[in-house]
Amino acid sequence: MATKIKIKKGDTVRVIAGSEKGSEGTVVSISREKNKAIVEGVNLIKKHNKPNAQNPQGGITEKEAPIHISNLSLLTSEGKTTRVGFRVEDGSKVRVAKKTDEVI
């Protein structure tokens, strides 16, 4: 069962746990079923590619691996980590930074 994900594509986040702790990046995509996100430039893995028609040489490429949502924290405009809350403003639901009380 997937939980409520408060981080969205395009958000700037910081990794708060694991081997990549402290690194920051922008969310490229989110997998709601697995509760994971791919963050640009974070959690890079090396993938070995067989030679094929598009890539006759083959070789090793680096790509981002997914990170669990619980290991990510949203960054405010000042660059501090914050939790995310929700509020209704002008009849629409908006995300709010808990530390600074600003609308995200």
Buried (B, 14 or more C-beta within 10 A) or exposed (E): EEEEBBBEEEBBBBBEEEEBEEBBBBBBEBEEEEBBBBBEEBBEEEEEEEEEEEEEEEEEEEEBEBBEBEBBBBBBEEEEBBEBEEEEEEEEEEBBBEEEEEEB
